């Protein structure tokens, strides 16, 4: 094997390794985002529950927290679909 082949092989192996690291970092980032979203959903549901039993009753707060929960749940579903499609072995 000549010099050019050796340095080319090393470069391609290094590039493949860097791409593998990048893919692992992306997967980790998605997993963290999903966890954070699940935590945010839990907190928003607690806020909604508190808003529903508030005295005096404030409809706008109930609406706002209901929308917040729905949006977070929709985002979670999208993120989980992306994780499944892009980061699981087939």
N, C-alpha and C positions, 0 to 999 in steps of 0.2 A: 504494500500500500504506500503510495507516495505522500509527500507532505501535504499537498492540497487536499487529498482525500481525508487524511488524518484530521486536519484542522476543520474541514467541512463537517466531518462526522461529529467532532466535539461540539461544534456550534449548534448542530441540529439537535443533539442530545440535550445540551444545555437549554435550548429554546423549548424543547418538549417538557423539560422539568419545570421551567418557569411557567409554562401554560398550565401544567398540572397544579402548581401552587396557586395560580390565579383562580382556577376553577374551584379549588377547595376553599379559598377565601370567599368567593362569591356564594358558595353553598352555605358557608358559615354565616355570612351576612344575612342571607335570606332566612335562615333558621332563627337568628336573633331577632329579626324584624317580626317574624311570626310570633315569637314568644312575647315581645313587647306589645304587639297588637292584642294578644290574648289577655295580657295584664290590663291594658287600657279598656278592653271590653268589660272586664270584671269591675273596674273602678267606675265606669260609666253606668253599669247596671245598678251599682250601689247608689250612685247619685240619683238615678231615676227612681229607685225605690224610696229614697228620702224625699224627693220632690213630690211623689205621689201622696205621701202622708204629711206633708207640710201644712202647718196652720199659720197664717191663712194659706189656702190653696192658690197656687200660681200656675195657671194653665200654660203660660209661655215656657216656664221652666220644664214642665213635663214634656211639652212638644220638643223643646231643644234637646233634652237628654234622650228622648226617644229617637230623634234623628241622629244624634251622636252614636248611639248603640247600633242603629241600622247601618250607618256609614262604616263604622269600624268592622262590623260583621261582614259587610260586603267586601271590604278591603282584605280581610282575613281570608275569605273564600278565594279571592283572586290570587293572593300570595301563596296559598296552599296549592292551587292549581299550577301556578308557575313552578313552585318547588317540585311538584310531582312530575311535570312535563320536562323540565330543564335539568333537574338535579338528581333523578333516580335512574339507576341502571335498568336497562331494558333487556 
